[in-house]
Amino acid sequence: MKRILSVLLAVSMLFGCVALLASCGAPDNDGAEISVYLGESVYDFDPSDYYVENNAEQVLSLLYEPLFKLNDWGNIENAAASWWGVDEGERTIRIELRESYWSDAIRVTAEDFVFAWTNLILEPNNANPAAALLYDIENAYEIKKGDVSVFELGAVATGTYELTITYREGADYRQLLKNLASVATSPIRQDVVTDFTQGYWSKAVNSAVTNGPFRLNVVDPDSFTLSRNEGYHQLPTVENPTTIVTPNKLVTFHDAANKDFKITYKDLAEKTVFYMGDASLKDRKDNKDTAIVADDLSTYTYVFNTDKPLFAIKEVRQALSMAVDREAIISAITFGKAATGFLPENVLDINTGKSFREGDAAKLISTTAKLKEANALLKNVDFTGIDKSITLTVADNAEADAIANLVKAAWEKLDSGFKVTVEKVGVVTKTVNDFSTNSPMEITDSELQVLVNEAARGNRDFDVIGIDWQMYSTDAFVALSAFAKDFSGCGKDFKSGVTYGSFGGYSNKEYDKLIKAAYDADNKATRSEKLYAAEKLLLDDAAVIPLVFNQTFAFVSEDLYDVSFDGFGNVVFTRVSQKDYEKYLGE
């Protein structure tokens, strides 16, 4: 579910916005400083991480830039790349980088991409389903399985600003290029990672270095703005910094510090804020006709812990999915579409280029409740010795809570006597050692994120958990591979020899065969056939419960122009302009 752009924001800024802007002292040609409400907080700034809430992808898309981008038609355009060419005989793609700089004015290099791919995404000990984005690169799949060294990856820096990729035999290089438009494949500087222990570099907000249109500008420990990265696609010393990125700053608000603090739709009219990327359920419903909306590449999904005896029973999982009224969920949250499968409508059939949801695959699950059928399935289940209590773990926000309460009511209507508890999780804080200073450092993380990261390594501390399942790509293979043992991206524990599969524990040898067959397919038609069969099997097994095809929505002031969406459903602020912006800059 969409929490567009969540970035930290001090409550005091709501009342001191004008004073804050006045203190910035920006020159007249430096661009607007726009106050916006972007939603909840983000605690990890690794673009390749296993993020489970849409707000993380949105923020990271503002801070980092991959080689390519998807436009709102789903076609690739150059991003960090300035040019690319393909030699199909040699199965190579040569990519030249444009002149662009990190937020600390160091130029982005080809080696920055190779480092991110080999040391973060494909490193076998790092659990990350984004690895599937790279599986069409020679040896990427074998590296993730731990069978070959990272030095054998078919992606190398053949020049300081030139990258050469060898794609595996049978791969479609066009789809690989689209996969390289995912923000998860963005570059990372090696020196930034090695300044900290690998697990914590992305938590150190004060040291964040980004290559996208914006950078983190820390105001105090509880708030920051997104400021223009003046070296984005140009020299950092350029005389007119507004040429590439129009706004100087996005001054952002969040309500984490004070649960009573709320931005409302009324604030747009009063010009307290000029952009609202989230809103209360009431404001959504009352003002839905004024929102801008785009389909997102994610599905809000409930994931079972199949280690639990109750959820190891296929009929129980099926019945719980059948009992849910997805239409009622959409009515409650306003934005989104009732899920009719796992893959949303903007995931494409690589064979036809059309939506994966067309034809026979259009509706694999019902959008209305089927209580009678669910009870019929449960009637034949032997529950002897099995605990029928269910804890439903969700993010602590109004949307997740509304969905959870509807699902709880539906499950407790079933004849089997399930008792459902909704557990809302927020943040966790711990102290670690900052090896760059050899001193303690306090880090805060999303508890939902922590639970999923631990589960991806086999430590499942939940019954059913609700997440925004990221598709990462318009390619169905990338999303569906997350449920196959050898393709999940969760990697391998070399100490125990255990290869991890889906973080929920789902395992089906027939499903694994279908994903492997799709990977090995020598033509698009066969590949698509196997992927359709895999999604159908996944939902027949009810390994997960897809609920909502997410949508990005926003309420935008009439004083803002050129707010747009990319092909992933993320809002693009690069060219946004504000009417009479000088009025808000102060002296």
C-alpha positions as semicolon CSV with decimal commas, in nm:
position;residue;x (nm);y (nm);z (nm)
1;M;0,000;0,000;0,000
2;K;0,135;0,334;-0,101
3;R;0,306;0,560;0,149
4;I;0,460;0,778;-0,118
5;L;0,798;0,924;-0,039
6;S;0,843;0,876;0,326
7;V;1,119;1,086;0,460
8;L;1,181;1,213;0,814
9;L;1,033;1,546;0,919
10;A;1,027;1,745;1,237
11;V;0,686;1,832;1,372
12;S;0,806;2,179;1,457
13;M;0,864;2,247;1,090
14;L;0,491;2,255;1,030
15;F;0,467;2,575;1,229
16;G;0,812;2,710;1,148
17;C;0,820;2,635;0,777
18;V;0,847;2,994;0,660
19;A;1,113;3,075;0,918
20;L;1,311;2,767;0,824
21;L;1,304;2,854;0,456
22;A;1,406;3,208;0,530
23;S;1,714;3,083;0,711
24;C;1,839;2,892;0,410
25;G;1,960;3,204;0,233
26;A;1,933;3,050;-0,114
27;P;2,029;3,274;-0,407
28;D;1,748;3,396;-0,632
29;N;1,834;3,152;-0,912
30;D;1,867;2,850;-0,684
31;G;1,511;2,724;-0,729
32;A;1,212;2,662;-0,506
33;E;1,213;2,517;-0,156
34;I;0,886;2,329;-0,156
35;S;0,713;2,212;0,161
36;V;0,561;1,869;0,107
37;Y;0,398;1,593;0,308
38;L;0,556;1,267;0,202
39;G;0,435;1,019;0,463
40;E;0,610;0,785;0,700
41;S;0,977;0,740;0,775
42;V;1,246;0,548;0,588
43;Y;1,528;0,401;0,795
44;D;1,753;0,234;0,541
45;F;1,910;0,397;0,238
46;D;2,053;0,095;0,059
47;P;1,874;0,093;-0,281
48;S;1,935;-0,280;-0,320
49;D;1,787;-0,378;0,017
50;Y;1,492;-0,611;0,072
51;Y;1,240;-0,328;0,116
52;V;0,885;-0,424;0,200
53;E;0,701;-0,091;0,201
54;N;0,643;0,119;-0,110
55;N;0,761;0,438;0,052
56;A;1,116;0,303;0,059
57;E;1,126;0,252;-0,318
58;Q;0,983;0,600;-0,375
59;V;1,241;0,775;-0,160
60;L;1,527;0,572;-0,300
61;S;1,418;0,660;-0,655
62;L;1,476;1,027;-0,566
63;L;1,816;0,961;-0,412
64;Y;1,969;0,705;-0,647
65;E;1,981;0,655;-1,022
66;P;2,034;0,325;-1,210
67;L;2,165;0,299;-1,566
68;F;1,822;0,337;-1,723
69;K;1,472;0,451;-1,634
70;L;1,127;0,340;-1,739
71;N;0,902;0,613;-1,870
72;D;0,528;0,608;-1,806
73;W;0,483;0,408;-2,129
74;G;0,708;0,133;-1,991
75;N;0,994;0,203;-2,233
76;I;1,356;0,247;-2,128
77;E;1,538;0,577;-2,147
78;N;1,895;0,660;-2,055
79;A;1,949;0,761;-1,693
80;A;2,305;0,722;-1,559
81;A;2,388;0,579;-1,903
82;S;2,449;0,819;-2,191
83;W;2,472;0,555;-2,466
84;W;2,447;0,180;-2,512
85;G;2,502;-0,065;-2,795
86;V;2,455;-0,440;-2,839
87;D;2,663;-0,703;-3,019
88;E;2,420;-0,994;-3,040
89;G;2,685;-1,226;-3,185
90;E;2,909;-1,176;-2,882
91;R;2,611;-1,137;-2,647
92;T;2,755;-0,814;-2,510
93;I;2,609;-0,476;-2,417
94;R;2,848;-0,182;-2,401
95;I;2,723;0,107;-2,189
96;E;2,881;0,448;-2,160
97;L;2,808;0,656;-1,850
98;R;2,710;1,021;-1,869
99;E;2,906;1,275;-1,671
100;S;2,731;1,275;-1,336
101;Y;2,848;1,308;-0,979
102;W;2,777;1,169;-0,635
103;S;2,638;1,410;-0,381
104;D;2,992;1,463;-0,247
105;A;3,107;1,578;-0,595
106;I;3,297;1,258;-0,687
107;R;3,216;1,137;-1,037
108;V;3,010;0,817;-1,077
109;T;3,215;0,535;-1,233
110;A;3,142;0,200;-1,394
111;E;3,310;0,027;-1,101
112;D;3,044;0,172;-0,868
113;F;2,781;-0,034;-1,052
114;V;2,991;-0,351;-1,054
115;F;3,059;-0,318;-0,681
116;A;2,689;-0,281;-0,597
117;W;2,592;-0,582;-0,807
118;T;2,866;-0,818;-0,688
119;N;2,906;-0,720;-0,324
120;L;2,547;-0,633;-0,229
121;I;2,289;-0,788;-0,461
122;L;2,463;-1,110;-0,571
123;E;2,662;-1,178;-0,257
124;P;2,523;-1,520;-0,150
125;N;2,505;-1,425;0,218
126;N;2,286;-1,121;0,144
127;A;1,920;-1,215;0,126
128;N;1,770;-1,013;-0,157
129;P;1,511;-1,111;-0,421
130;A;1,635;-0,819;-0,636
131;A;1,909;-1,061;-0,743
132;A;1,669;-1,194;-1,007
133;L;1,702;-0,859;-1,186
134;L;2,058;-0,962;-1,277
135;Y;2,013;-1,332;-1,352
136;D;2,034;-1,272;-1,727
137;I;2,394;-1,154;-1,684
138;E;2,645;-1,432;-1,745
139;N;2,715;-1,625;-1,421
140;A;2,493;-1,403;-1,201
141;Y;2,266;-1,694;-1,106
142;E;2,564;-1,920;-1,034
143;I;2,725;-1,650;-0,816
144;K;2,411;-1,608;-0,608
145;K;2,396;-1,984;-0,553
146;G;2,757;-1,974;-0,435
147;D;2,882;-2,196;-0,719
148;V;3,128;-1,947;-0,872
149;S;3,321;-1,640;-0,762
150;V;3,187;-1,284;-0,799
151;F;3,490;-1,220;-1,018
152;E;3,328;-1,433;-1,288
153;L;3,028;-1,203;-1,330
154;G;2,970;-1,108;-1,693
155;A;2,968;-0,738;-1,606
156;V;3,298;-0,553;-1,591
157;A;3,425;-0,199;-1,600
158;T;3,605;-0,184;-1,937
159;G;3,685;0,179;-1,874
160;T;3,645;0,430;-1,595
161;Y;3,309;0,534;-1,738
162;E;3,232;0,230;-1,953
163;L;3,055;-0,091;-1,853
164;T;3,045;-0,409;-2,064
165;I;2,783;-0,671;-1,986
166;T;2,785;-1,023;-2,128
167;Y;2,435;-1,164;-2,114
168;R;2,379;-1,536;-2,082
169;E;2,284;-1,751;-2,376
170;G;1,906;-1,753;-2,429
171;A;1,852;-1,425;-2,245
172;D;1,657;-1,136;-2,396
173;Y;1,889;-0,837;-2,366
174;R;1,594;-0,598;-2,404
175;Q;1,437;-0,731;-2,084
176;L;1,772;-0,715;-1,908
177;L;1,798;-0,346;-1,996
178;K;1,450;-0,290;-1,848
179;N;1,559;-0,473;-1,532
180;L;1,854;-0,236;-1,507
181;A;1,604;0,048;-1,477
182;S;1,510;-0,070;-1,128
183;V;1,643;0,155;-0,853
184;A;1,766;-0,164;-0,682
185;T;2,043;-0,188;-0,945
186;S;2,179;0,160;-0,869
187;P;2,550;0,208;-0,800
188;I;2,708;0,213;-0,455
189;R;3,053;0,341;-0,371
190;Q;3,285;0,085;-0,217
191;D;3,452;0,336;0,014
192;V;3,113;0,433;0,159
193;V;3,029;0,072;0,246
194;T;3,368;-0,016;0,388
195;D;3,365;0,285;0,622
196;F;3,107;0,092;0,825
197;T;3,025;-0,268;0,893
198;Q;2,836;-0,380;0,585
199;G;2,504;-0,407;0,766
200;Y;2,502;-0,048;0,892
201;W;2,649;0,181;0,627
202;S;2,303;0,252;0,486
203;K;2,172;0,354;0,830
204;A;2,427;0,632;0,875
205;V;2,219;0,918;0,739
206;N;2,485;1,179;0,808
207;S;2,725;0,998;0,576
208;A;2,479;0,909;0,299
209;V;2,620;0,955;-0,051
210;T;2,374;0,940;-0,341
211;N;2,389;0,976;-0,721
212;G;2,027;1,068;-0,794
213;P;1,866;1,410;-0,843
214;F;1,843;1,472;-0,467
215;R;2,062;1,418;-0,164
216;L;1,991;1,388;0,206
217;N;2,034;1,717;0,387
218;V;2,023;1,655;0,761
219;V;1,860;1,925;0,972
220;D;1,865;1,751;1,309
221;P;1,847;1,391;1,434
222;D;1,472;1,377;1,368
223;S;1,436;1,557;1,037
224;F;1,593;1,637;0,705
225;T;1,517;1,777;0,364
226;L;1,589;1,644;0,021
227;S;1,821;1,895;-0,144
228;R;1,928;1,911;-0,506
229;N;2,236;1,707;-0,595
230;E;2,410;1,978;-0,792
231;G;2,635;1,726;-0,965
232;Y;2,343;1,530;-1,109
233;H;2,408;1,504;-1,485
234;Q;2,634;1,809;-1,472
235;L;2,942;1,957;-1,310
236;P;2,880;2,036;-0,940
237;T;3,022;2,383;-1,002
238;V;2,776;2,470;-1,279
239;E;2,668;2,835;-1,275
240;N;2,294;2,764;-1,306
241;P;2,212;2,456;-1,093
242;T;1,841;2,457;-1,185
243;T;1,897;2,335;-1,543
244;I;1,867;1,963;-1,461
245;V;1,681;1,964;-1,127
246;T;1,440;2,255;-1,085
247;P;1,363;2,255;-0,708
248;N;1,639;2,343;-0,467
249;K;1,482;2,150;-0,179
250;L;1,185;1,941;-0,081
251;V;1,114;2,037;0,280
252;T;0,943;1,731;0,415
253;F;0,705;1,650;0,699
254;H;0,629;1,332;0,889
255;D;0,430;1,249;1,199
256;A;0,649;0,987;1,364
257;A;0,747;1,211;1,657
258;N;0,392;1,304;1,749
259;K;0,102;1,071;1,676
260;D;-0,142;1,363;1,710
261;F;0,029;1,557;1,432
262;K;-0,159;1,524;1,104
263;I;-0,144;1,699;0,770
264;T;-0,489;1,721;0,617
265;Y;-0,628;1,802;0,276
266;K;-0,712;2,148;0,408
267;D;-0,341;2,225;0,433
268;L;-0,316;2,230;0,054
269;A;-0,563;2,516;0,032
270;E;-0,388;2,698;0,314
271;K;-0,050;2,635;0,150
272;T;0,102;2,477;0,455
273;V;0,211;2,205;0,213
274;F;0,200;2,187;-0,166
275;Y;0,211;1,811;-0,212
276;M;0,051;1,527;-0,012
277;G;0,175;1,180;-0,093
278;D;-0,041;1,026;0,176
279;A;-0,366;1,114;0,348
280;S;-0,605;0,987;0,611
281;L;-0,862;0,735;0,495
282;K;-1,131;1,001;0,528
283;D;-0,940;1,258;0,321
284;R;-0,880;0,996;0,054
285;K;-1,246;0,912;0,024
286;D;-1,369;1,271;0,040
287;N;-1,122;1,404;-0,216
288;K;-1,044;1,107;-0,439
289;D;-1,157;1,287;-0,756
290;T;-0,885;1,549;-0,715
291;A;-0,597;1,302;-0,674
292;I;-0,339;1,208;-0,933
293;V;-0,307;0,830;-0,950
294;A;-0,079;0,576;-1,118
295;D;-0,054;0,198;-1,100
296;D;0,235;0,078;-0,888
297;L;0,461;-0,223;-0,945
298;S;0,375;-0,392;-0,618
299;T;0,101;-0,596;-0,454
300;Y;0,000;-0,567;-0,090
301;T;0,029;-0,928;0,017
302;Y;-0,015;-1,145;0,324
303;V;0,262;-1,402;0,357
304;F;0,223;-1,724;0,557
305;N;0,490;-1,871;0,780
306;T;0,456;-2,228;0,656
307;D;0,677;-2,352;0,940
308;K;0,369;-2,313;1,159
309;P;0,160;-2,634;1,165
310;L;-0,162;-2,443;1,093
311;F;-0,023;-2,283;0,776
312;A;0,150;-2,597;0,658
313;I;-0,202;-2,716;0,568
314;K;-0,280;-2,614;0,211
315;E;-0,658;-2,616;0,265
316;V;-0,625;-2,372;0,556
317;R;-0,425;-2,129;0,342
318;Q;-0,674;-2,162;0,058
319;A;-0,973;-2,105;0,286
320;L;-0,819;-1,797;0,446
321;S;-0,760;-1,648;0,101
322;M;-1,114;-1,731;-0,013
323;A;-1,267;-1,566;0,294
324;V;-1,130;-1,220;0,213
325;D;-1,348;-0,960;0,044
326;R;-1,094;-0,764;-0,161
327;E;-1,361;-0,528;-0,294
328;A;-1,441;-0,423;0,063
329;I;-1,071;-0,354;0,121
330;I;-1,057;-0,118;-0,177
331;S;-1,370;0,057;-0,054
332;A;-1,197;0,114;0,280
333;I;-0,864;0,245;0,148
334;T;-0,992;0,415;-0,174
335;F;-0,679;0,386;-0,387
336;G;-0,565;0,054;-0,532
337;K;-0,731;-0,229;-0,721
338;A;-0,867;-0,555;-0,585
339;A;-0,599;-0,816;-0,654
340;T;-0,701;-1,081;-0,908
341;G;-0,364;-1,255;-0,899
342;F;-0,020;-1,206;-0,750
343;L;0,125;-1,009;-1,043
344;P;-0,029;-0,663;-1,092
345;E;-0,160;-0,542;-1,425
346;N;0,158;-0,360;-1,527
347;V;0,370;-0,678;-1,514
348;L;0,406;-0,786;-1,874
349;D;0,408;-1,107;-2,074
350;I;0,752;-1,098;-2,236
351;N;0,614;-1,292;-2,534
352;T;0,326;-1,058;-2,623
353;G;0,421;-0,735;-2,447
354;K;0,071;-0,725;-2,295
355;S;-0,037;-0,736;-1,932
356;F;0,012;-1,067;-1,754
357;R;-0,343;-1,024;-1,628
358;E;-0,511;-1,055;-1,968
359;G;-0,694;-1,361;-2,100
360;D;-0,722;-1,679;-1,890
361;A;-0,485;-1,537;-1,628
362;A;-0,694;-1,225;-1,572
363;K;-0,864;-1,354;-1,259
364;L;-0,687;-1,629;-1,066
365;I;-0,846;-1,536;-0,734
366;S;-1,186;-1,396;-0,642
367;T;-1,220;-1,032;-0,545
368;T;-1,528;-1,110;-0,332
369;A;-1,551;-1,338;-0,029
370;K;-1,632;-1,707;-0,083
371;L;-1,720;-1,809;0,272
372;K;-1,928;-2,111;0,174
373;E;-1,648;-2,260;-0,034
374;A;-1,392;-2,178;0,236
375;N;-1,593;-2,356;0,504
376;A;-1,634;-2,657;0,276
377;L;-1,255;-2,685;0,248
378;L;-1,202;-2,652;0,622
379;K;-1,468;-2,911;0,705
380;N;-1,236;-3,194;0,608
381;V;-0,926;-3,062;0,789
382;D;-0,810;-3,251;1,097
383;F;-0,718;-2,979;1,347
384;T;-0,625;-3,222;1,626
385;G;-0,338;-3,076;1,828
386;I;-0,312;-2,766;1,609
387;D;-0,332;-2,417;1,756
388;K;-0,596;-2,221;1,562
389;S;-0,491;-1,878;1,688
390;I;-0,346;-1,643;1,427
391;T;-0,133;-1,334;1,479
392;L;-0,153;-1,098;1,184
393;T;0,154;-0,871;1,178
394;V;0,121;-0,543;0,985
395;A;0,277;-0,198;0,967
396;D;0,150;0,055;1,220
397;N;-0,048;0,281;0,990
398;A;-0,415;0,346;0,922
399;E;-0,428;0,167;0,588
400;A;-0,263;-0,155;0,702
401;D;-0,476;-0,148;1,017
402;A;-0,801;-0,104;0,821
403;I;-0,718;-0,398;0,596
404;A;-0,612;-0,615;0,889
405;N;-0,937;-0,553;1,076
406;L;-1,144;-0,645;0,770
407;V;-0,943;-0,964;0,726
408;K;-0,963;-1,045;1,097
409;A;-1,343;-1,016;1,087
410;A;-1,361;-1,237;0,778
411;W;-1,138;-1,510;0,921
412;E;-1,323;-1,516;1,251
413;K;-1,652;-1,570;1,061
414;L;-1,526;-1,907;0,938
415;D;-1,671;-2,213;1,110
416;S;-1,334;-2,350;1,227
417;G;-1,304;-2,110;1,520
418;F;-0,993;-1,914;1,428
419;K;-0,894;-1,649;1,680
420;V;-0,711;-1,359;1,514
421;T;-0,494;-1,097;1,680
422;V;-0,369;-0,795;1,487
423;E;-0,013;-0,697;1,581
424;K;0,100;-0,354;1,461
425;V;0,476;-0,302;1,440
426;G;0,666;0,024;1,415
427;V;1,038;0,078;1,467
428;V;1,320;-0,087;1,660
429;T;1,635;0,085;1,784
430;K;1,969;-0,064;1,880
431;T;2,326;0,047;1,943
432;V;2,604;-0,081;1,718
433;N;2,970;0,003;1,675
434;D;3,057;0,256;1,405
435;F;3,389;0,122;1,280
436;S;3,469;0,450;1,103
437;T;3,497;0,623;1,441
438;N;3,518;0,316;1,667
439;S;3,234;0,455;1,874
440;P;2,875;0,351;1,949
441;M;2,610;0,445;1,693
442;E;2,235;0,421;1,748
443;I;2,038;0,295;1,450
444;T;1,663;0,279;1,398
445;D;1,496;0,036;1,163
446;S;1,151;-0,065;1,046
447;E;1,045;-0,363;1,257
448;L;0,858;-0,501;0,957
449;Q;1,179;-0,485;0,755
450;V;1,375;-0,658;1,031
451;L;1,121;-0,941;1,053
452;V;1,136;-1,001;0,677
453;N;1,516;-0,985;0,664
454;E;1,540;-1,240;0,943
455;A;1,279;-1,462;0,779
456;A;1,475;-1,457;0,454
457;R;1,754;-1,631;0,649
458;G;1,519;-1,890;0,791
459;N;1,432;-1,717;1,120
460;R;1,056;-1,670;1,087
461;D;0,909;-1,491;1,386
462;F;0,554;-1,434;1,259
463;D;0,234;-1,619;1,168
464;V;0,106;-1,405;0,881
465;I;0,277;-1,082;0,778
466;G;0,153;-0,802;0,550
467;I;0,400;-0,640;0,310
468;D;0,409;-0,442;-0,013
469;W;0,556;-0,714;-0,232
470;Q;0,783;-0,536;-0,479
471;M;0,785;-0,672;-0,834
472;Y;1,117;-0,488;-0,901
473;S;1,052;-0,517;-1,275
474;T;0,778;-0,549;-1,535
475;D;0,918;-0,900;-1,594
476;A;0,704;-1,171;-1,432
477;F;1,009;-1,394;-1,383
478;V;1,171;-1,150;-1,138
479;A;0,875;-1,154;-0,898
480;L;0,787;-1,523;-0,929
481;S;1,145;-1,640;-0,882
482;A;1,125;-1,526;-0,517
483;F;0,925;-1,842;-0,435
484;A;1,166;-2,091;-0,594
485;K;1,439;-2,228;-0,371
486;D;1,738;-2,177;-0,600
487;F;1,614;-1,850;-0,752
488;S;1,473;-1,666;-0,451
489;G;1,774;-1,441;-0,400
490;C;1,790;-1,536;-0,034
491;G;2,123;-1,701;-0,101
492;K;2,315;-1,962;0,092
493;D;2,458;-2,005;0,440
494;F;2,803;-2,149;0,377
495;K;2,851;-2,248;0,740
496;S;2,547;-2,476;0,745
497;G;2,525;-2,544;0,372
498;V;2,159;-2,439;0,377
499;T;2,017;-2,273;0,063
500;Y;1,734;-2,042;0,162
501;G;1,411;-2,021;-0,034
502;S;1,107;-1,798;0,000
503;F;1,113;-1,598;0,322
504;G;0,773;-1,741;0,418
505;G;0,905;-2,094;0,384
506;Y;0,689;-2,200;0,088
507;S;0,848;-2,490;-0,098
508;N;0,712;-2,686;-0,391
509;K;0,936;-2,893;-0,619
510;E;0,694;-2,857;-0,910
511;Y;0,705;-2,481;-0,871
512;D;1,085;-2,490;-0,863
513;K;1,084;-2,688;-1,188
514;L;0,859;-2,434;-1,358
515;I;1,084;-2,143;-1,263
516;K;1,394;-2,333;-1,375
517;A;1,221;-2,418;-1,704
518;A;1,133;-2,052;-1,756
519;Y;1,495;-1,958;-1,691
520;D;1,623;-2,222;-1,935
521;A;1,359;-2,156;-2,205
522;D;1,509;-2,088;-2,547
523;N;1,207;-1,892;-2,672
524;K;0,969;-1,633;-2,531
525;A;0,654;-1,842;-2,578
526;T;0,787;-2,130;-2,366
527;R;0,913;-1,889;-2,102
528;S;0,573;-1,722;-2,074
529;E;0,393;-2,057;-2,062
530;K;0,602;-2,170;-1,765
531;L;0,555;-1,841;-1,581
532;Y;0,175;-1,848;-1,625
533;A;0,176;-2,203;-1,487
534;A;0,399;-2,095;-1,196
535;E;0,170;-1,809;-1,088
536;K;-0,134;-2,035;-1,111
537;L;0,036;-2,301;-0,898
538;L;0,147;-2,038;-0,645
539;L;-0,212;-1,924;-0,601
540;D;-0,360;-2,274;-0,613
541;D;-0,127;-2,355;-0,325
542;A;-0,222;-2,023;-0,161
543;A;0,139;-1,969;-0,062
544;V;0,051;-1,601;-0,020
545;I;-0,269;-1,396;-0,015
546;P;-0,253;-1,107;-0,265
547;L;-0,495;-0,836;-0,155
548;V;-0,437;-0,506;-0,336
549;F;-0,267;-0,404;-0,658
550;N;-0,109;-0,089;-0,519
551;Q;-0,149;0,254;-0,667
552;T;0,053;0,568;-0,615
553;F;-0,171;0,862;-0,531
554;A;-0,109;1,222;-0,442
555;F;-0,294;1,545;-0,379
556;V;-0,108;1,831;-0,548
557;S;-0,148;2,205;-0,502
558;E;-0,258;2,406;-0,805
559;D;0,065;2,602;-0,748
560;L;0,283;2,302;-0,844
561;Y;0,351;2,210;-1,205
562;D;0,505;1,910;-1,385
563;V;0,460;1,643;-1,118
564;S;0,483;1,314;-1,307
565;F;0,520;0,936;-1,260
566;D;0,778;0,693;-1,393
567;G;0,710;0,339;-1,515
568;F;0,738;0,200;-1,161
569;G;0,466;0,429;-1,026
570;N;0,715;0,654;-0,845
571;V;0,660;1,030;-0,843
572;V;0,924;1,232;-1,026
573;F;1,008;1,573;-0,874
574;T;1,303;1,659;-1,096
575;R;1,123;1,913;-1,313
576;V;0,861;2,031;-1,063
577;S;0,813;2,407;-1,049
578;Q;0,624;2,618;-0,796
579;K;0,422;2,930;-0,870
580;D;0,566;3,243;-0,710
581;Y;0,828;3,033;-0,531
582;E;1,025;3,344;-0,432
583;K;0,754;3,427;-0,176
584;Y;0,854;3,120;0,026
585;L;1,230;3,174;0,025
586;G;1,239;3,449;0,283
587;E;1,496;3,732;0,292
